[in-house]
Amino acid sequence: MTITVYGSYRSTCTKRVLTTLHEKGLKFEFQPIDLSKGEQKDPKYLEEKQPFGVIPVLVDDGFQIYGE
């Protein structure tokens, strides 16, 4: 089982997800999204990860969870 979190360390919502994963002792990969460069609005990100262009996105064995 591989968990990947796409987000920004500056994002409160991303911090909540990372904190929860740490507290549960789950291993995960973090893929930073640079909000200052608008990476969350990149067409590839919008198509593959989050159609509304927000963070964070959690992917667990192909199953995606995101807000909005």
mmCIF file of the N, C-alpha and C atoms, coordinates in Angstrom:
data_MODEL
# 
_entry.id   MODEL 
# 
loop_
_atom_site.group_PDB 
_atom_site.id 
_atom_site.type_symbol 
_atom_site.label_atom_id 
_atom_site.label_alt_id 
_atom_site.label_comp_id 
_atom_site.label_asym_id 
_atom_site.label_entity_id 
_atom_site.label_seq_id 
_atom_site.pdbx_PDB_ins_code 
_atom_site.Cartn_x 
_atom_site.Cartn_y 
_atom_site.Cartn_z 
_atom_site.occupancy 
_atom_site.B_iso_or_equiv 
_atom_site.pdbx_formal_charge 
_atom_site.auth_seq_id 
_atom_site.auth_comp_id 
_atom_site.auth_asym_id 
_atom_site.auth_atom_id 
_atom_site.pdbx_PDB_model_num 
ATOM 1   N N  . MET A 1 1  ? 0.846   -1.177 0.000   1.00 0.00 ? 1  MET A N  1 
ATOM 2   C CA . MET A 1 1  ? 0.000   0.000  0.000   1.00 0.00 ? 1  MET A CA 1 
ATOM 3   C C  . MET A 1 1  ? 0.889   1.237  0.000   1.00 0.00 ? 1  MET A C  1 
ATOM 4   N N  . THR A 1 2  ? 0.704   2.078  -0.987  1.00 0.00 ? 2  THR A N  1 
ATOM 5   C CA . THR A 1 2  ? 1.468   3.309  -1.084  1.00 0.00 ? 2  THR A CA 1 
ATOM 6   C C  . THR A 1 2  ? 0.528   4.494  -0.981  1.00 0.00 ? 2  THR A C  1 
ATOM 7   N N  . ILE A 1 3  ? 0.812   5.376  -0.043  1.00 0.00 ? 3  ILE A N  1 
ATOM 8   C CA . ILE A 1 3  ? 0.036   6.598  0.110   1.00 0.00 ? 3  ILE A CA 1 
ATOM 9   C C  . ILE A 1 3  ? 0.895   7.750  -0.387  1.00 0.00 ? 3  ILE A C  1 
ATOM 10  N N  . THR A 1 4  ? 0.325   8.576  -1.246  1.00 0.00 ? 4  THR A N  1 
ATOM 11  C CA . THR A 1 4  ? 1.010   9.761  -1.737  1.00 0.00 ? 4  THR A CA 1 
ATOM 12  C C  . THR A 1 4  ? 0.136   10.969 -1.448  1.00 0.00 ? 4  THR A C  1 
ATOM 13  N N  . VAL A 1 5  ? 0.754   12.009 -0.883  1.00 0.00 ? 5  VAL A N  1 
ATOM 14  C CA . VAL A 1 5  ? 0.044   13.251 -0.602  1.00 0.00 ? 5  VAL A CA 1 
ATOM 15  C C  . VAL A 1 5  ? 0.626   14.335 -1.497  1.00 0.00 ? 5  VAL A C  1 
ATOM 16  N N  . TYR A 1 6  ? -0.240  14.994 -2.250  1.00 0.00 ? 6  TYR A N  1 
ATOM 17  C CA . TYR A 1 6  ? 0.133   16.138 -3.075  1.00 0.00 ? 6  TYR A CA 1 
ATOM 18  C C  . TYR A 1 6  ? -0.355  17.376 -2.342  1.00 0.00 ? 6  TYR A C  1 
ATOM 19  N N  . GLY A 1 7  ? 0.565   18.286 -2.041  1.00 0.00 ? 7  GLY A N  1 
ATOM 20  C CA . GLY A 1 7  ? 0.159   19.475 -1.307  1.00 0.00 ? 7  GLY A CA 1 
ATOM 21  C C  . GLY A 1 7  ? 1.300   20.443 -1.117  1.00 0.00 ? 7  GLY A C  1 
ATOM 22  N N  . SER A 1 8  ? 1.072   21.404 -0.237  1.00 0.00 ? 8  SER A N  1 
ATOM 23  C CA . SER A 1 8  ? 2.063   22.433 0.064   1.00 0.00 ? 8  SER A CA 1 
ATOM 24  C C  . SER A 1 8  ? 2.260   22.498 1.571   1.00 0.00 ? 8  SER A C  1 
ATOM 25  N N  . TYR A 1 9  ? 3.513   22.622 1.996   1.00 0.00 ? 9  TYR A N  1 
ATOM 26  C CA . TYR A 1 9  ? 3.792   22.752 3.426   1.00 0.00 ? 9  TYR A CA 1 
ATOM 27  C C  . TYR A 1 9  ? 3.176   24.023 3.997   1.00 0.00 ? 9  TYR A C  1 
ATOM 28  N N  . ARG A 1 10 ? 2.888   25.001 3.150   1.00 0.00 ? 10 ARG A N  1 
ATOM 29  C CA . ARG A 1 10 ? 2.283   26.254 3.607   1.00 0.00 ? 10 ARG A CA 1 
ATOM 30  C C  . ARG A 1 10 ? 0.778   26.127 3.817   1.00 0.00 ? 10 ARG A C  1 
ATOM 31  N N  . SER A 1 11 ? 0.192   25.059 3.345   1.00 0.00 ? 11 SER A N  1 
ATOM 32  C CA . SER A 1 11 ? -1.255  24.854 3.417   1.00 0.00 ? 11 SER A CA 1 
ATOM 33  C C  . SER A 1 11 ? -1.658  24.209 4.744   1.00 0.00 ? 11 SER A C  1 
ATOM 34  N N  . THR A 1 12 ? -2.589  24.849 5.441   1.00 0.00 ? 12 THR A N  1 
ATOM 35  C CA . THR A 1 12 ? -3.102  24.297 6.691   1.00 0.00 ? 12 THR A CA 1 
ATOM 36  C C  . THR A 1 12 ? -3.769  22.946 6.456   1.00 0.00 ? 12 THR A C  1 
ATOM 37  N N  . CYS A 1 13 ? -4.510  22.827 5.384   1.00 0.00 ? 13 CYS A N  1 
ATOM 38  C CA . CYS A 1 13 ? -5.188  21.559 5.084   1.00 0.00 ? 13 CYS A CA 1 
ATOM 39  C C  . CYS A 1 13 ? -4.184  20.437 4.824   1.00 0.00 ? 13 CYS A C  1 
ATOM 40  N N  . THR A 1 14 ? -3.113  20.746 4.109   1.00 0.00 ? 14 THR A N  1 
ATOM 41  C CA . THR A 1 14 ? -2.070  19.749 3.877   1.00 0.00 ? 14 THR A CA 1 
ATOM 42  C C  . THR A 1 14 ? -1.428  19.349 5.198   1.00 0.00 ? 14 THR A C  1 
ATOM 43  N N  . LYS A 1 15 ? -1.162  20.315 6.065   1.00 0.00 ? 15 LYS A N  1 
ATOM 44  C CA . LYS A 1 15 ? -0.561  20.019 7.373   1.00 0.00 ? 15 LYS A CA 1 
ATOM 45  C C  . LYS A 1 15 ? -1.442  19.086 8.189   1.00 0.00 ? 15 LYS A C  1 
ATOM 46  N N  . ARG A 1 16 ? -2.748  19.257 8.107   1.00 0.00 ? 16 ARG A N  1 
ATOM 47  C CA . ARG A 1 16 ? -3.669  18.379 8.841   1.00 0.00 ? 16 ARG A CA 1 
ATOM 48  C C  . ARG A 1 16 ? -3.562  16.939 8.347   1.00 0.00 ? 16 ARG A C  1 
ATOM 49  N N  . VAL A 1 17 ? -3.504  16.766 7.038   1.00 0.00 ? 17 VAL A N  1 
ATOM 50  C CA . VAL A 1 17 ? -3.383  15.427 6.465   1.00 0.00 ? 17 VAL A CA 1 
ATOM 51  C C  . VAL A 1 17 ? -2.055  14.797 6.879   1.00 0.00 ? 17 VAL A C  1 
ATOM 52  N N  . LEU A 1 18 ? -0.963  15.543 6.762   1.00 0.00 ? 18 LEU A N  1 
ATOM 53  C CA . LEU A 1 18 ? 0.358   15.017 7.119   1.00 0.00 ? 18 LEU A CA 1 
ATOM 54  C C  . LEU A 1 18 ? 0.435   14.672 8.602   1.00 0.00 ? 18 LEU A C  1 
ATOM 55  N N  . THR A 1 19 ? -0.137  15.516 9.447   1.00 0.00 ? 19 THR A N  1 
ATOM 56  C CA . THR A 1 19 ? -0.142  15.260 10.890  1.00 0.00 ? 19 THR A CA 1 
ATOM 57  C C  . THR A 1 19 ? -0.907  13.981 11.207  1.00 0.00 ? 19 THR A C  1 
ATOM 58  N N  . THR A 1 20 ? -2.049  13.801 10.577  1.00 0.00 ? 20 THR A N  1 
ATOM 59  C CA . THR A 1 20 ? -2.853  12.598 10.805  1.00 0.00 ? 20 THR A CA 1 
ATOM 60  C C  . THR A 1 20 ? -2.101  11.345 10.376  1.00 0.00 ? 20 THR A C  1 
ATOM 61  N N  . LEU A 1 21 ? -1.453  11.394 9.225   1.00 0.00 ? 21 LEU A N  1 
ATOM 62  C CA . LEU A 1 21 ? -0.679  10.240 8.762   1.00 0.00 ? 21 LEU A CA 1 
ATOM 63  C C  . LEU A 1 21 ? 0.465   9.930  9.716   1.00 0.00 ? 21 LEU A C  1 
ATOM 64  N N  . HIS A 1 22 ? 1.152   10.967 10.195  1.00 0.00 ? 22 HIS A N  1 
ATOM 65  C CA . HIS A 1 22 ? 2.236   10.766 11.168  1.00 0.00 ? 22 HIS A CA 1 
ATOM 66  C C  . HIS A 1 22 ? 1.699   10.152 12.456  1.00 0.00 ? 22 HIS A C  1 
ATOM 67  N N  . GLU A 1 23 ? 0.592   10.677 12.967  1.00 0.00 ? 23 GLU A N  1 
ATOM 68  C CA . GLU A 1 23 ? 0.024   10.170 14.218  1.00 0.00 ? 23 GLU A CA 1 
ATOM 69  C C  . GLU A 1 23 ? -0.432  8.724  14.099  1.00 0.00 ? 23 GLU A C  1 
ATOM 70  N N  . LYS A 1 24 ? -0.897  8.336  12.922  1.00 0.00 ? 24 LYS A N  1 
ATOM 71  C CA . LYS A 1 24 ? -1.325  6.955  12.686  1.00 0.00 ? 24 LYS A CA 1 
ATOM 72  C C  . LYS A 1 24 ? -0.146  6.028  12.407  1.00 0.00 ? 24 LYS A C  1 
ATOM 73  N N  . GLY A 1 25 ? 1.045   6.604  12.217  1.00 0.00 ? 25 GLY A N  1 
ATOM 74  C CA . GLY A 1 25 ? 2.229   5.805  11.940  1.00 0.00 ? 25 GLY A CA 1 
ATOM 75  C C  . GLY A 1 25 ? 2.254   5.220  10.535  1.00 0.00 ? 25 GLY A C  1 
ATOM 76  N N  . LEU A 1 26 ? 1.545   5.853  9.617   1.00 0.00 ? 26 LEU A N  1 
ATOM 77  C CA . LEU A 1 26 ? 1.492   5.360  8.242   1.00 0.00 ? 26 LEU A CA 1 
ATOM 78  C C  . LEU A 1 26 ? 2.627   5.943  7.410   1.00 0.00 ? 26 LEU A C  1 
ATOM 79  N N  . LYS A 1 27 ? 3.196   5.112  6.565   1.00 0.00 ? 27 LYS A N  1 
ATOM 80  C CA . LYS A 1 27 ? 4.253   5.581  5.670   1.00 0.00 ? 27 LYS A CA 1 
ATOM 81  C C  . LYS A 1 27 ? 3.607   6.196  4.438   1.00 0.00 ? 27 LYS A C  1 
ATOM 82  N N  . PHE A 1 28 ? 4.214   7.266  3.954   1.00 0.00 ? 28 PHE A N  1 
ATOM 83  C CA . PHE A 1 28 ? 3.657   7.955  2.794   1.00 0.00 ? 28 PHE A CA 1 
ATOM 84  C C  . PHE A 1 28 ? 4.748   8.719  2.082   1.00 0.00 ? 28 PHE A C  1 
ATOM 85  N N  . GLU A 1 29 ? 4.448   9.100  0.851   1.00 0.00 ? 29 GLU A N  1 
ATOM 86  C CA . GLU A 1 29 ? 5.315   9.977  0.064   1.00 0.00 ? 29 GLU A CA 1 
ATOM 87  C C  . GLU A 1 29 ? 4.644   11.335 -0.012  1.00 0.00 ? 29 GLU A C  1 
ATOM 88  N N  . PHE A 1 30 ? 5.446   12.384 0.015   1.00 0.00 ? 30 PHE A N  1 
ATOM 89  C CA . PHE A 1 30 ? 4.912   13.734 -0.127  1.00 0.00 ? 30 PHE A CA 1 
ATOM 90  C C  . PHE A 1 30 ? 5.407   14.324 -1.433  1.00 0.00 ? 30 PHE A C  1 
ATOM 91  N N  . GLN A 1 31 ? 4.477   14.781 -2.261  1.00 0.00 ? 31 GLN A N  1 
ATOM 92  C CA . GLN A 1 31 ? 4.810   15.428 -3.527  1.00 0.00 ? 31 GLN A CA 1 
ATOM 93  C C  . GLN A 1 31 ? 4.436   16.902 -3.402  1.00 0.00 ? 31 GLN A C  1 
ATOM 94  N N  . PRO A 1 32 ? 5.437   17.773 -3.259  1.00 0.00 ? 32 PRO A N  1 
ATOM 95  C CA . PRO A 1 32 ? 5.119   19.193 -3.078  1.00 0.00 ? 32 PRO A CA 1 
ATOM 96  C C  . PRO A 1 32 ? 4.527   19.828 -4.331  1.00 0.00 ? 32 PRO A C  1 
ATOM 97  N N  . ILE A 1 33 ? 3.535   20.662 -4.115  1.00 0.00 ? 33 ILE A N  1 
ATOM 98  C CA . ILE A 1 33 ? 2.904   21.460 -5.166  1.00 0.00 ? 33 ILE A CA 1 
ATOM 99  C C  . ILE A 1 33 ? 3.229   22.913 -4.855  1.00 0.00 ? 33 ILE A C  1 
ATOM 100 N N  . ASP A 1 34 ? 3.894   23.591 -5.770  1.00 0.00 ? 34 ASP A N  1 
ATOM 101 C CA . ASP A 1 34 ? 4.311   24.981 -5.555  1.00 0.00 ? 34 ASP A CA 1 
ATOM 102 C C  . ASP A 1 34 ? 3.167   25.924 -5.923  1.00 0.00 ? 34 ASP A C  1 
ATOM 103 N N  . LEU A 1 35 ? 2.497   26.434 -4.899  1.00 0.00 ? 35 LEU A N  1 
ATOM 104 C CA . LEU A 1 35 ? 1.361   27.328 -5.123  1.00 0.00 ? 35 LEU A CA 1 
ATOM 105 C C  . LEU A 1 35 ? 1.791   28.651 -5.740  1.00 0.00 ? 35 LEU A C  1 
ATOM 106 N N  . SER A 1 36 ? 2.998   29.111 -5.403  1.00 0.00 ? 36 SER A N  1 
ATOM 107 C CA . SER A 1 36 ? 3.458   30.394 -5.943  1.00 0.00 ? 36 SER A CA 1 
ATOM 108 C C  . SER A 1 36 ? 3.692   30.329 -7.457  1.00 0.00 ? 36 SER A C  1 
ATOM 109 N N  . LYS A 1 37 ? 3.928   29.121 -7.975  1.00 0.00 ? 37 LYS A N  1 
ATOM 110 C CA . LYS A 1 37 ? 4.102   28.931 -9.419  1.00 0.00 ? 37 LYS A CA 1 
ATOM 111 C C  . LYS A 1 37 ? 2.801   28.494 -10.093 1.00 0.00 ? 37 LYS A C  1 
ATOM 112 N N  . GLY A 1 38 ? 1.752   28.305 -9.295  1.00 0.00 ? 38 GLY A N  1 
ATOM 113 C CA . GLY A 1 38 ? 0.466   27.901 -9.852  1.00 0.00 ? 38 GLY A CA 1 
ATOM 114 C C  . GLY A 1 38 ? 0.403   26.459 -10.314 1.00 0.00 ? 38 GLY A C  1 
ATOM 115 N N  . GLU A 1 39 ? 1.252   25.597 -9.730  1.00 0.00 ? 39 GLU A N  1 
ATOM 116 C CA . GLU A 1 39 ? 1.282   24.199 -10.161 1.00 0.00 ? 39 GLU A CA 1 
ATOM 117 C C  . GLU A 1 39 ? -0.058  23.489 -9.954  1.00 0.00 ? 39 GLU A C  1 
ATOM 118 N N  . GLN A 1 40 ? -0.860  23.959 -9.010  1.00 0.00 ? 40 GLN A N  1 
ATOM 119 C CA . GLN A 1 40 ? -2.165  23.344 -8.769  1.00 0.00 ? 40 GLN A CA 1 
ATOM 120 C C  . GLN A 1 40 ? -3.154  23.651 -9.891  1.00 0.00 ? 40 GLN A C  1 
ATOM 121 N N  . LYS A 1 41 ? -2.815  24.588 -10.769 1.00 0.00 ? 41 LYS A N  1 
ATOM 122 C CA . LYS A 1 41 ? -3.673  24.938 -11.907 1.00 0.00 ? 41 LYS A CA 1 
ATOM 123 C C  . LYS A 1 41 ? -3.136  24.389 -13.229 1.00 0.00 ? 41 LYS A C  1 
ATOM 124 N N  . ASP A 1 42 ? -2.045  23.625 -13.155 1.00 0.00 ? 42 ASP A N  1 
ATOM 125 C CA . ASP A 1 42 ? -1.471  23.010 -14.349 1.00 0.00 ? 42 ASP A CA 1 
ATOM 126 C C  . ASP A 1 42 ? -2.494  22.040 -14.956 1.00 0.00 ? 42 ASP A C  1 
ATOM 127 N N  . PRO A 1 43 ? -2.677  22.075 -16.278 1.00 0.00 ? 43 PRO A N  1 
ATOM 128 C CA . PRO A 1 43 ? -3.671  21.196 -16.911 1.00 0.00 ? 43 PRO A CA 1 
ATOM 129 C C  . PRO A 1 43 ? -3.492  19.710 -16.574 1.00 0.00 ? 43 PRO A C  1 
ATOM 130 N N  . LYS A 1 44 ? -2.258  19.252 -16.474 1.00 0.00 ? 44 LYS A N  1 
ATOM 131 C CA . LYS A 1 44 ? -2.016  17.844 -16.144 1.00 0.00 ? 44 LYS A CA 1 
ATOM 132 C C  . LYS A 1 44 ? -2.490  17.529 -14.725 1.00 0.00 ? 44 LYS A C  1 
ATOM 133 N N  . TYR A 1 45 ? -2.202  18.432 -13.779 1.00 0.00 ? 45 TYR A N  1 
ATOM 134 C CA . TYR A 1 45 ? -2.654  18.255 -12.393 1.00 0.00 ? 45 TYR A CA 1 
ATOM 135 C C  . TYR A 1 45 ? -4.183  18.258 -12.335 1.00 0.00 ? 45 TYR A C  1 
ATOM 136 N N  . LEU A 1 46 ? -4.801  19.188 -13.049 1.00 0.00 ? 46 LEU A N  1 
ATOM 137 C CA . LEU A 1 46 ? -6.263  19.288 -13.057 1.00 0.00 ? 46 LEU A CA 1 
ATOM 138 C C  . LEU A 1 46 ? -6.902  18.021 -13.618 1.00 0.00 ? 46 LEU A C  1 
ATOM 139 N N  . GLU A 1 47 ? -6.295  17.461 -14.636 1.00 0.00 ? 47 GLU A N  1 
ATOM 140 C CA . GLU A 1 47 ? -6.853  16.265 -15.274 1.00 0.00 ? 47 GLU A CA 1 
ATOM 141 C C  . GLU A 1 47 ? -6.622  15.005 -14.446 1.00 0.00 ? 47 GLU A C  1 
ATOM 142 N N  . GLU A 1 48 ? -5.422  14.871 -13.874 1.00 0.00 ? 48 GLU A N  1 
ATOM 143 C CA . GLU A 1 48 ? -5.052  13.621 -13.214 1.00 0.00 ? 48 GLU A CA 1 
ATOM 144 C C  . GLU A 1 48 ? -5.319  13.591 -11.716 1.00 0.00 ? 48 GLU A C  1 
ATOM 145 N N  . LYS A 1 49 ? -5.253  14.739 -11.052 1.00 0.00 ? 49 LYS A N  1 
ATOM 146 C CA . LYS A 1 49 ? -5.323  14.727 -9.586  1.00 0.00 ? 49 LYS A CA 1 
ATOM 147 C C  . LYS A 1 49 ? -6.556  15.402 -9.009  1.00 0.00 ? 49 LYS A C  1 
ATOM 148 N N  . GLN A 1 50 ? -6.813  16.650 -9.406  1.00 0.00 ? 50 GLN A N  1 
ATOM 149 C CA . GLN A 1 50 ? -7.864  17.414 -8.750  1.00 0.00 ? 50 GLN A CA 1 
ATOM 150 C C  . GLN A 1 50 ? -8.487  18.399 -9.731  1.00 0.00 ? 50 GLN A C  1 
ATOM 151 N N  . PRO A 1 51 ? -9.704  18.149 -10.186 1.00 0.00 ? 51 PRO A N  1 
ATOM 152 C CA . PRO A 1 51 ? -10.298 18.981 -11.237 1.00 0.00 ? 51 PRO A CA 1 
ATOM 153 C C  . PRO A 1 51 ? -10.595 20.426 -10.832 1.00 0.00 ? 51 PRO A C  1 
ATOM 154 N N  . PHE A 1 52 ? -10.571 20.724 -9.523  1.00 0.00 ? 52 PHE A N  1 
ATOM 155 C CA . PHE A 1 52 ? -10.842 22.083 -9.066  1.00 0.00 ? 52 PHE A CA 1 
ATOM 156 C C  . PHE A 1 52 ? -9.568  22.874 -8.778  1.00 0.00 ? 52 PHE A C  1 
ATOM 157 N N  . GLY A 1 53 ? -8.415  22.207 -8.860  1.00 0.00 ? 53 GLY A N  1 
ATOM 158 C CA . GLY A 1 53 ? -7.140  22.885 -8.655  1.00 0.00 ? 53 GLY A CA 1 
ATOM 159 C C  . GLY A 1 53 ? -6.851  23.264 -7.225  1.00 0.00 ? 53 GLY A C  1 
ATOM 160 N N  . VAL A 1 54 ? -7.299  22.441 -6.274  1.00 0.00 ? 54 VAL A N  1 
ATOM 161 C CA . VAL A 1 54 ? -7.016  22.716 -4.868  1.00 0.00 ? 54 VAL A CA 1 
ATOM 162 C C  . VAL A 1 54 ? -6.160  21.593 -4.286  1.00 0.00 ? 54 VAL A C  1 
ATOM 163 N N  . ILE A 1 55 ? -5.600  21.857 -3.129  1.00 0.00 ? 55 ILE A N  1 
ATOM 164 C CA . ILE A 1 55 ? -4.790  20.871 -2.425  1.00 0.00 ? 55 ILE A CA 1 
ATOM 165 C C  . ILE A 1 55 ? -5.345  20.705 -1.018  1.00 0.00 ? 55 ILE A C  1 
ATOM 166 N N  . PRO A 1 56 ? -5.039  19.638 -0.344  1.00 0.00 ? 56 PRO A N  1 
ATOM 167 C CA . PRO A 1 56 ? -4.222  18.500 -0.744  1.00 0.00 ? 56 PRO A CA 1 
ATOM 168 C C  . PRO A 1 56 ? -5.037  17.447 -1.494  1.00 0.00 ? 56 PRO A C  1 
ATOM 169 N N  . VAL A 1 57 ? -4.294  16.529 -2.073  1.00 0.00 ? 57 VAL A N  1 
ATOM 170 C CA . VAL A 1 57 ? -4.873  15.326 -2.671  1.00 0.00 ? 57 VAL A CA 1 
ATOM 171 C C  . VAL A 1 57 ? -4.131  14.149 -2.059  1.00 0.00 ? 57 VAL A C  1 
ATOM 172 N N  . LEU A 1 58 ? -4.875  13.151 -1.610  1.00 0.00 ? 58 LEU A N  1 
ATOM 173 C CA . LEU A 1 58 ? -4.286  11.942 -1.062  1.00 0.00 ? 58 LEU A CA 1 
ATOM 174 C C  . LEU A 1 58 ? -4.623  10.806 -2.019  1.00 0.00 ? 58 LEU A C  1 
ATOM 175 N N  . VAL A 1 59 ? -3.599  10.061 -2.422  1.00 0.00 ? 59 VAL A N  1 
ATOM 176 C CA . VAL A 1 59 ? -3.788  8.920  -3.321  1.00 0.00 ? 59 VAL A CA 1 
ATOM 177 C C  . VAL A 1 59 ? -3.299  7.675  -2.592  1.00 0.00 ? 59 VAL A C  1 
ATOM 178 N N  . ASP A 1 60 ? -4.193  6.697  -2.454  1.00 0.00 ? 60 ASP A N  1 
ATOM 179 C CA . ASP A 1 60 ? -3.873  5.447  -1.769  1.00 0.00 ? 60 ASP A CA 1 
ATOM 180 C C  . ASP A 1 60 ? -4.166  4.294  -2.722  1.00 0.00 ? 60 ASP A C  1 
ATOM 181 N N  . ASP A 1 61 ? -3.119  3.704  -3.275  1.00 0.00 ? 61 ASP A N  1 
ATOM 182 C CA . ASP A 1 61 ? -3.255  2.604  -4.243  1.00 0.00 ? 61 ASP A CA 1 
ATOM 183 C C  . ASP A 1 61 ? -4.232  2.938  -5.364  1.00 0.00 ? 61 ASP A C  1 
ATOM 184 N N  . GLY A 1 62 ? -4.111  4.137  -5.903  1.00 0.00 ? 62 GLY A N  1 
ATOM 185 C CA . GLY A 1 62 ? -4.942  4.545  -7.030  1.00 0.00 ? 62 GLY A CA 1 
ATOM 186 C C  . GLY A 1 62 ? -6.255  5.214  -6.651  1.00 0.00 ? 62 GLY A C  1 
ATOM 187 N N  . PHE A 1 63 ? -6.668  5.104  -5.394  1.00 0.00 ? 63 PHE A N  1 
ATOM 188 C CA . PHE A 1 63 ? -7.902  5.741  -4.928  1.00 0.00 ? 63 PHE A CA 1 
ATOM 189 C C  . PHE A 1 63 ? -7.574  7.152  -4.469  1.00 0.00 ? 63 PHE A C  1 
ATOM 190 N N  . GLN A 1 64 ? -8.235  8.150  -5.053  1.00 0.00 ? 64 GLN A N  1 
ATOM 191 C CA . GLN A 1 64 ? -7.944  9.556  -4.755  1.00 0.00 ? 64 GLN A CA 1 
ATOM 192 C C  . GLN A 1 64 ? -8.995  10.158 -3.835  1.00 0.00 ? 64 GLN A C  1 
ATOM 193 N N  . ILE A 1 65 ? -8.515  10.951 -2.880  1.00 0.00 ? 65 ILE A N  1 
ATOM 194 C CA . ILE A 1 65 ? -9.397  11.693 -1.984  1.00 0.00 ? 65 ILE A CA 1 
ATOM 195 C C  . ILE A 1 65 ? -8.979  13.148 -2.050  1.00 0.00 ? 65 ILE A C  1 
ATOM 196 N N  . TYR A 1 66 ? -9.962  14.029 -2.265  1.00 0.00 ? 66 TYR A N  1 
ATOM 197 C CA . TYR A 1 66 ? -9.683  15.460 -2.266  1.00 0.00 ? 66 TYR A CA 1 
ATOM 198 C C  . TYR A 1 66 ? -10.935 16.209 -1.857  1.00 0.00 ? 66 TYR A C  1 
ATOM 199 N N  . GLY A 1 67 ? -10.747 17.447 -1.466  1.00 0.00 ? 67 GLY A N  1 
ATOM 200 C CA . GLY A 1 67 ? -11.864 18.279 -1.033  1.00 0.00 ? 67 GLY A CA 1 
ATOM 201 C C  . GLY A 1 67 ? -12.493 19.027 -2.181  1.00 0.00 ? 67 GLY A C  1 
ATOM 202 N N  . GLU A 1 68 ? -13.518 19.782 -1.839  1.00 0.00 ? 68 GLU A N  1 
ATOM 203 C CA . GLU A 1 68 ? -14.257 20.658 -2.756  1.00 0.00 ? 68 GLU A CA 1 
ATOM 204 C C  . GLU A 1 68 ? -15.162 19.833 -3.581  1.00 0.00 ? 68 GLU A C  1 
# 
